């Protein structure tokens, strides 16, 4: 019986060592704080409900988006119109970049997010490494393409406005002007 007590007391002295307990508490607290405050550890399910799926697909392809996504068909409950829904699991830090880009492509798209607790399977928490030199090039390319889309959209709006003005002018009653003669 004496041997068991000594073994138990040595067990307690090793595993209830203040340094060991402080280390465990430190790493546990650090991990918890990191998960709470650092956005790359927060995962979200992003759903993009759009009627321009080809443009959204082209955007993801053009910017070489590093996450996989699922596309599904849906019918609008009120409009009964055919729609496409893109489902993506992303980091919280990626959220606003994607939303801004999608709204440029389809300004009437419906976008929702939900918190994701766990992801089973492959999910890279940190999307790019410091060694990835192509990230900056992709961002520049994405900005150029979005700028072109904005410019095309503005030109189309200008053309539509000009056409509407011409139609309005044609509808106006035109009075024949009287000639003024000099005496």
Steps between C-alpha positions, in 0.01 A plus 500: 500500500788734577637461145168604348487816709852599397418430134181707526677789671777498239234488227328805653828687542588444133160577343390769741826683460426875495713555190322227309157630605598857407621385157179308434289798614705739285466299178135426566423868556714608205324256267157610619580871458650435158189313383272775632680803360701391198278499187683227314380251759135603463332298228182607322264343252439759229197455274471713187154493344529641147343505158842552336675167569723513193645835607560378857663179369719706269601724791608203715693355205664832402627580849613138546297469819667256738188357666260251353133586468176326421242633258136395522181597318204653680165661423409832661212461744333826405612560141513130399808598295789259450801592720839352583646476850875479563605346833852577629672436832738792553707678764345810653781714360401407142135594545491868403728460198268237354183697583634819338607314187172309466297819543694660216414204278138462617376789712165329570651174622385374840790407728473327838758374750488249783758409762662162450611313812689211343629403160591138437724431205751733340472865594811716492468751784764735363423548131840624381856478623756777495683313226199521268608784271203463271253628762579865430481438125158335543373795703619746234340290227175482696499878551560560129220263398258655748593845376428388142164360612415830668601697191294275273204535731536881502529512120189284465312730736611804300385341175162412650457854630593646159250271328229601747576869444480453123163325537373782722617760249325319215176498698510875563267706282715715275367843407596635165709804551410817324766667299606840606565724209701816510348815370 
